[in-house]
Amino acid sequence: MYGQRLKTARKKKNLSLVRVAIELNTTHATISRYENEKLEPNIEMLKQLCLLYGVSADWVIGITDE
């Protein structure tokens, strides 16, 4: 669930995997792994992703639907 929600949030912001990776000082492959749920972001990365995308961590991990 978190992977699809991260991907949805990224696309709503019209950001590429490469752009997100640059903003968060990581690789596009890492961002892709989060979106495909092959890797779980740690708390700090989750926080950074949420801030960049303008979404809550509760929404990303499925606690809320808003």
MMTF fields as JSON, N, C-alpha, C and O atoms, coordinates in Angstrom:
{
  "mmtfVersion": "1.0.0",
  "mmtfProducer": "UNKNOWN",
  "numBonds": 263,
  "numAtoms": 264,
  "numGroups": 66,
  "numChains": 1,
  "numModels": 1,
  "chainsPerModel": [1],
  "groupsPerChain": [66],
  "chainIdList": ["A"],
  "bondAtomList": [4, 2, 8, 6, 12, 10, 16, 14, 20, 18, 24, 22, 28, 26, 32, 30, 36, 34, 40, 38, 44, 42, 48, 46, 52, 50, 56, 54, 60, 58, 64, 62, 68, 66, 72, 70, 76, 74, 80, 78, 84, 82, 88, 86, 92, 90, 96, 94, 100, 98, 104, 102, 108, 106, 112, 110, 116, 114, 120, 118, 124, 122, 128, 126, 132, 130, 136, 134, 140, 138, 144, 142, 148, 146, 152, 150, 156, 154, 160, 158, 164, 162, 168, 166, 172, 170, 176, 174, 180, 178, 184, 182, 188, 186, 192, 190, 196, 194, 200, 198, 204, 202, 208, 206, 212, 210, 216, 214, 220, 218, 224, 222, 228, 226, 232, 230, 236, 234, 240, 238, 244, 242, 248, 246, 252, 250, 256, 254, 260, 258],
  "bondOrderList": [1, 1, 1, 1, 1, 1, 1, 1, 1, 1, 1, 1, 1, 1, 1, 1, 1, 1, 1, 1, 1, 1, 1, 1, 1, 1, 1, 1, 1, 1, 1, 1, 1, 1, 1, 1, 1, 1, 1, 1, 1, 1, 1, 1, 1, 1, 1, 1, 1, 1, 1, 1, 1, 1, 1, 1, 1, 1, 1, 1, 1, 1, 1, 1, 1],
  "groupList": [{"groupName": "MET", "atomNameList": ["N", "CA", "C", "O"], "elementList": ["N", "C", "C", "O"], "formalChargeList": [0, 0, 0, 0], "bondAtomList": [1, 0, 2, 1, 3, 2], "bondOrderList": [1, 1, 2], "singleLetterCode": "M", "chemCompType": "L-PEPTIDE LINKING"}, {"groupName": "TYR", "atomNameList": ["N", "CA", "C", "O"], "elementList": ["N", "C", "C", "O"], "formalChargeList": [0, 0, 0, 0], "bondAtomList": [1, 0, 2, 1, 3, 2], "bondOrderList": [1, 1, 2], "singleLetterCode": "Y", "chemCompType": "L-PEPTIDE LINKING"}, {"groupName": "GLY", "atomNameList": ["N", "CA", "C", "O"], "elementList": ["N", "C", "C", "O"], "formalChargeList": [0, 0, 0, 0], "bondAtomList": [1, 0, 2, 1, 3, 2], "bondOrderList": [1, 1, 2], "singleLetterCode": "G", "chemCompType": "PEPTIDE LINKING"}, {"groupName": "GLN", "atomNameList": ["N", "CA", "C", "O"], "elementList": ["N", "C", "C", "O"], "formalChargeList": [0, 0, 0, 0], "bondAtomList": [1, 0, 2, 1, 3, 2], "bondOrderList": [1, 1, 2], "singleLetterCode": "Q", "chemCompType": "L-PEPTIDE LINKING"}, {"groupName": "ARG", "atomNameList": ["N", "CA", "C", "O"], "elementList": ["N", "C", "C", "O"], "formalChargeList": [0, 0, 0, 0], "bondAtomList": [1, 0, 2, 1, 3, 2], "bondOrderList": [1, 1, 2], "singleLetterCode": "R", "chemCompType": "L-PEPTIDE LINKING"}, {"groupName": "LEU", "atomNameList": ["N", "CA", "C", "O"], "elementList": ["N", "C", "C", "O"], "formalChargeList": [0, 0, 0, 0], "bondAtomList": [1, 0, 2, 1, 3, 2], "bondOrderList": [1, 1, 2], "singleLetterCode": "L", "chemCompType": "L-PEPTIDE LINKING"}, {"groupName": "LYS", "atomNameList": ["N", "CA", "C", "O"], "elementList": ["N", "C", "C", "O"], "formalChargeList": [0, 0, 0, 0], "bondAtomList": [1, 0, 2, 1, 3, 2], "bondOrderList": [1, 1, 2], "singleLetterCode": "K", "chemCompType": "L-PEPTIDE LINKING"}, {"groupName": "THR", "atomNameList": ["N", "CA", "C", "O"], "elementList": ["N", "C", "C", "O"], "formalChargeList": [0, 0, 0, 0], "bondAtomList": [1, 0, 2, 1, 3, 2], "bondOrderList": [1, 1, 2], "singleLetterCode": "T", "chemCompType": "L-PEPTIDE LINKING"}, {"groupName": "ALA", "atomNameList": ["N", "CA", "C", "O"], "elementList": ["N", "C", "C", "O"], "formalChargeList": [0, 0, 0, 0], "bondAtomList": [1, 0, 2, 1, 3, 2], "bondOrderList": [1, 1, 2], "singleLetterCode": "A", "chemCompType": "L-PEPTIDE LINKING"}, {"groupName": "ASN", "atomNameList": ["N", "CA", "C", "O"], "elementList": ["N", "C", "C", "O"], "formalChargeList": [0, 0, 0, 0], "bondAtomList": [1, 0, 2, 1, 3, 2], "bondOrderList": [1, 1, 2], "singleLetterCode": "N", "chemCompType": "L-PEPTIDE LINKING"}, {"groupName": "SER", "atomNameList": ["N", "CA", "C", "O"], "elementList": ["N", "C", "C", "O"], "formalChargeList": [0, 0, 0, 0], "bondAtomList": [1, 0, 2, 1, 3, 2], "bondOrderList": [1, 1, 2], "singleLetterCode": "S", "chemCompType": "L-PEPTIDE LINKING"}, {"groupName": "VAL", "atomNameList": ["N", "CA", "C", "O"], "elementList": ["N", "C", "C", "O"], "formalChargeList": [0, 0, 0, 0], "bondAtomList": [1, 0, 2, 1, 3, 2], "bondOrderList": [1, 1, 2], "singleLetterCode": "V", "chemCompType": "L-PEPTIDE LINKING"}, {"groupName": "ILE", "atomNameList": ["N", "CA", "C", "O"], "elementList": ["N", "C", "C", "O"], "formalChargeList": [0, 0, 0, 0], "bondAtomList": [1, 0, 2, 1, 3, 2], "bondOrderList": [1, 1, 2], "singleLetterCode": "I", "chemCompType": "L-PEPTIDE LINKING"}, {"groupName": "GLU", "atomNameList": ["N", "CA", "C", "O"], "elementList": ["N", "C", "C", "O"], "formalChargeList": [0, 0, 0, 0], "bondAtomList": [1, 0, 2, 1, 3, 2], "bondOrderList": [1, 1, 2], "singleLetterCode": "E", "chemCompType": "L-PEPTIDE LINKING"}, {"groupName": "HIS", "atomNameList": ["N", "CA", "C", "O"], "elementList": ["N", "C", "C", "O"], "formalChargeList": [0, 0, 0, 0], "bondAtomList": [1, 0, 2, 1, 3, 2], "bondOrderList": [1, 1, 2], "singleLetterCode": "H", "chemCompType": "L-PEPTIDE LINKING"}, {"groupName": "PRO", "atomNameList": ["N", "CA", "C", "O"], "elementList": ["N", "C", "C", "O"], "formalChargeList": [0, 0, 0, 0], "bondAtomList": [1, 0, 2, 1, 3, 2], "bondOrderList": [1, 1, 2], "singleLetterCode": "P", "chemCompType": "L-PEPTIDE LINKING"}, {"groupName": "CYS", "atomNameList": ["N", "CA", "C", "O"], "elementList": ["N", "C", "C", "O"], "formalChargeList": [0, 0, 0, 0], "bondAtomList": [1, 0, 2, 1, 3, 2], "bondOrderList": [1, 1, 2], "singleLetterCode": "C", "chemCompType": "L-PEPTIDE LINKING"}, {"groupName": "ASP", "atomNameList": ["N", "CA", "C", "O"], "elementList": ["N", "C", "C", "O"], "formalChargeList": [0, 0, 0, 0], "bondAtomList": [1, 0, 2, 1, 3, 2], "bondOrderList": [1, 1, 2], "singleLetterCode": "D", "chemCompType": "L-PEPTIDE LINKING"}, {"groupName": "TRP", "atomNameList": ["N", "CA", "C", "O"], "elementList": ["N", "C", "C", "O"], "formalChargeList": [0, 0, 0, 0], "bondAtomList": [1, 0, 2, 1, 3, 2], "bondOrderList": [1, 1, 2], "singleLetterCode": "W", "chemCompType": "L-PEPTIDE LINKING"}],
  "groupTypeList": [0, 1, 2, 3, 4, 5, 6, 7, 8, 4, 6, 6, 6, 9, 5, 10, 5, 11, 4, 11, 8, 12, 13, 5, 9, 7, 7, 14, 8, 7, 12, 10, 4, 1, 13, 9, 13, 6, 5, 13, 15, 9, 12, 13, 0, 5, 6, 3, 5, 16, 5, 5, 1, 2, 11, 10, 8, 17, 18, 11, 12, 2, 12, 7, 17, 13],
  "groupIdList": [1, 2, 3, 4, 5, 6, 7, 8, 9, 10, 11, 12, 13, 14, 15, 16, 17, 18, 19, 20, 21, 22, 23, 24, 25, 26, 27, 28, 29, 30, 31, 32, 33, 34, 35, 36, 37, 38, 39, 40, 41, 42, 43, 44, 45, 46, 47, 48, 49, 50, 51, 52, 53, 54, 55, 56, 57, 58, 59, 60, 61, 62, 63, 64, 65, 66],
  "secStructList": [7, 2, 2, 2, 2, 2, 2, 2, 2, 2, 2, 2, 6, 6, 7, 7, 2, 2, 2, 2, 2, 2, 2, 6, 6, 1, 7, 2, 2, 2, 2, 2, 2, 2, 2, 6, 6, 1, 1, 7, 7, 7, 2, 2, 2, 2, 2, 2, 2, 2, 2, 2, 2, 6, 7, 7, 2, 2, 2, 2, 6, 6, 1, 7, 7, 7],
  "xCoordList": [0.821, 0.0, 0.861, 0.588, 1.892, 2.689, 3.376, 3.548, 3.762, 4.442, 3.551, 3.961, 2.336, 1.396, 1.056, 0.917, 0.923, 0.594, 1.759, 1.541, 2.981, 4.135, 4.181, 4.454, 3.914, 3.93, 2.827, 3.058, 1.641, 0.521, 0.856, 0.609, 1.415, 1.756, 2.829, 2.758, 3.81, 4.879, 4.309, 4.654, 3.443, 2.87, 1.954, 1.903, 1.231, 0.38, 1.208, 0.73, 2.443, 3.358, 4.147, 4.987, 3.87, 4.578, 6.094, 6.839, 6.534, 7.958, 8.412, 7.711, 9.568, 10.155, 10.905, 11.198, 11.208, 12.026, 13.373, 13.883, 13.939, 15.253, 15.169, 16.05, 14.125, 13.971, 13.837, 14.447, 13.038, 12.868, 14.203, 14.574, 14.909, 16.21, 17.171, 17.886, 17.199, 18.075, 17.672, 18.519, 16.367, 15.867, 16.209, 16.487, 16.183, 16.374, 17.767, 18.033, 18.637, 20.031, 20.148, 20.834, 19.455, 19.514, 19.512, 19.764, 19.233, 19.213, 17.782, 16.889, 17.578, 16.241, 15.873, 14.696, 16.875, 16.619, 16.052, 15.18, 16.537, 16.022, 14.567, 13.739, 14.254, 12.869, 11.973, 10.861, 12.45, 11.702, 11.463, 10.374, 12.455, 12.299, 11.248, 10.502, 11.19, 10.132, 8.767, 7.86, 8.629, 7.348, 6.929, 5.738, 7.908, 7.605, 7.622, 7.508, 7.765, 7.766, 8.828, 8.625, 9.952, 11.1, 12.029, 12.961, 11.75, 12.532, 11.606, 10.817, 11.7, 10.898, 11.733, 12.874, 11.171, 11.913, 12.021, 11.087, 13.178, 13.287, 12.464, 11.945, 12.349, 11.492, 11.909, 11.051, 13.185, 13.657, 13.333, 12.906, 13.53, 13.216, 11.717, 11.282, 10.922, 9.473, 9.052, 8.208, 9.632, 9.349, 9.688, 8.892, 10.86, 11.274, 10.356, 9.999, 9.976, 9.058, 7.711, 7.155, 7.198, 5.912, 5.969, 5.039, 7.042, 7.19, 7.28, 6.654, 8.044, 8.198, 6.875, 6.552, 6.116, 4.869, 3.66, 2.61, 3.795, 2.677, 1.593, 0.405, 2.011, 1.057, 1.464, 2.577, 0.55, 0.862, 1.408, 1.097, 2.207, 2.717, 1.561, 1.59, 0.551, -0.629, -1.276, -1.695, -1.359, -1.948, -1.049, -1.533, 0.254, 1.183, 1.109, 1.118, 1.036, 1.058, -0.349, -0.497, -1.364, -2.711, -3.561, -4.598, -3.149, -3.981, -5.202, -6.293, -5.016, -6.136, -6.22, -5.277, -7.353, -7.539, -7.518, -7.875, -7.109, -7.085, -5.662, -5.438],
  "yCoordList": [-1.196, 0.0, 1.254, 2.18, 1.312, 2.53, 2.862, 4.035, 1.855, 2.089, 2.781, 3.751, 2.289, 2.899, 4.315, 5.202, 4.531, 5.876, 6.84, 8.001, 6.379, 7.233, 7.6, 8.746, 6.624, 6.867, 7.849, 8.761, 7.666, 8.562, 9.988, 10.932, 10.143, 11.472, 12.128, 13.324, 11.35, 11.884, 12.368, 13.449, 11.566, 11.932, 13.152, 13.966, 13.286, 14.46, 15.74, 16.817, 15.614, 16.768, 16.926, 17.818, 16.052, 16.07, 15.992, 16.725, 15.094, 14.904, 13.568, 12.561, 13.572, 12.332, 11.636, 12.239, 10.371, 9.642, 10.33, 10.437, 10.791, 11.452, 12.745, 13.018, 13.546, 14.812, 14.57, 15.274, 13.575, 13.242, 12.799, 13.213, 11.962, 11.483, 12.632, 12.652, 13.59, 14.758, 15.559, 15.951, 15.799, 16.586, 15.931, 16.616, 14.6, 13.883, 13.258, 12.49, 13.6, 13.149, 11.626, 11.066, 10.988, 9.531, 9.185, 10.055, 7.938, 7.54, 7.301, 7.032, 7.405, 7.141, 5.67, 5.332, 4.804, 3.382, 3.155, 2.307, 3.896, 3.784, 4.223, 3.552, 5.338, 5.825, 4.796, 4.532, 4.225, 3.189, 1.974, 1.4, 1.587, 0.439, 0.713, -0.186, 1.966, 2.317, 2.145, 1.547, 2.669, 2.624, 1.205, 0.911, 0.331, -1.068, -1.968, -3.189, -1.362, -2.043, -3.127, -4.159, -2.881, -3.772, -3.285, -3.978, -2.075, -1.457, -0.534, 0.199, -0.566, 0.336, 1.551, 1.41, 2.747, 3.939, 3.98, 3.612, 4.435, 4.612, 5.838, 6.552, 6.073, 7.148, 8.505, 9.292, 8.788, 10.081, 10.246, 11.32, 9.207, 9.285, 9.422, 10.18, 8.698, 8.822, 10.263, 10.821, 10.846, 12.24, 13.163, 14.035, 12.98, 13.821, 13.649, 14.626, 12.41, 12.158, 12.837, 13.465, 12.714, 13.329, 14.846, 15.462, 15.44, 16.89, 17.316, 18.298, 16.597, 16.918, 16.782, 17.612, 15.744, 15.476, 16.196, 16.273, 16.715, 17.4, 16.452, 16.765, 15.285, 14.289, 13.885, 14.17, 13.219, 12.764, 11.338, 10.551, 11.026, 9.665, 8.698, 7.55, 9.166, 8.334, 7.901, 6.751, 8.811, 8.47, 7.477, 6.5, 7.741, 6.872, 5.438, 4.501, 5.256, 3.887, 3.29, 2.17, 4.037, 3.475, 3.635, 2.983, 4.482, 4.708, 5.523, 5.274, 6.513, 7.341, 7.27, 6.856, 7.675, 7.7, 9.137, 9.38, 10.069, 11.485, 11.985, 13.15],
  "zCoordList": [0.0, 0.0, 0.0, -0.764, 0.834, 0.925, -0.4, -0.732, -1.145, -2.416, -3.423, -4.061, -3.568, -4.506, -4.085, -4.927, -2.793, -2.316, -2.532, -2.876, -2.336, -2.621, -4.102, -4.46, -4.948, -6.391, -6.781, -7.575, -6.229, -6.505, -6.089, -6.839, -4.901, -4.389, -5.263, -5.545, -5.686, -6.542, -7.868, -8.346, -8.449, -9.744, -9.636, -10.558, -8.525, -8.331, -8.266, -8.622, -7.812, -7.748, -9.047, -9.167, -10.019, -11.31, -11.151, -11.801, -10.277, -10.031, -10.619, -10.513, -11.226, -11.731, -10.599, -9.567, -10.808, -9.837, -9.655, -8.539, -10.757, -10.706, -9.903, -9.087, -10.117, -9.404, -7.894, -7.089, -7.522, -6.105, -5.51, -4.412, -6.244, -5.766, -5.54, -4.539, -6.454, -6.299, -5.066, -4.263, -4.926, -3.786, -2.44, -1.456, -2.417, -1.154, -1.019, -0.095, -1.952, -1.89, -1.822, -0.967, -2.752, -2.862, -4.343, -5.177, -4.684, -6.086, -6.554, -5.751, -7.866, -8.395, -8.196, -8.068, -8.17, -7.935, -6.53, -6.342, -5.567, -4.195, -4.136, -3.521, -4.769, -4.785, -5.479, -5.023, -6.561, -7.272, -6.379, -6.394, -5.616, -4.706, -3.635, -3.248, -3.153, -2.198, -2.862, -2.284, -4.072, -4.765, -5.138, -5.236, -5.346, -5.673, -4.452, -4.567, -3.284, -1.983, -1.888, -1.249, -2.527, -2.397, -1.294, -0.889, -0.821, 0.245, 1.018, 0.422, 2.347, 3.173, 3.545, 3.984, 3.372, 3.787, 5.313, 6.025, 5.8, 7.242, 7.651, 6.793, 8.925, 9.429, 8.871, 8.471, 8.837, 8.335, 6.853, 6.429, 6.073, 4.642, 4.432, 3.565, 5.212, 5.121, 5.409, 4.709, 6.421, 6.771, 5.606, 5.257, 5.002, 3.883, 2.675, 2.017, 2.386, 1.282, 1.532, 0.631, 2.729, 3.072, 2.939, 2.416, 3.404, 3.287, 1.829, 1.43, 1.043, -0.374, -1.124, -1.974, -0.813, -1.52, -0.917, -1.554, 0.285, 0.932, 1.398, 1.325, 1.882, 2.384, 3.797, 4.239, 4.497, 5.849, 5.833, 4.939, 6.813, 6.955, 7.228, 6.786, 7.954, 8.207, 6.904, 6.77, 5.944, 4.649, 3.896, 3.324, 3.906, 3.171, 3.675, 2.876, 4.982, 5.513, 5.684, 6.171, 5.284, 5.234, 6.478, 6.6, 7.403, 8.596, 8.248, 8.76, 7.362, 6.897, 5.382, 4.708, 4.868, 3.42, 2.893, 1.74, 3.717, 3.309, 3.212, 2.883]
}
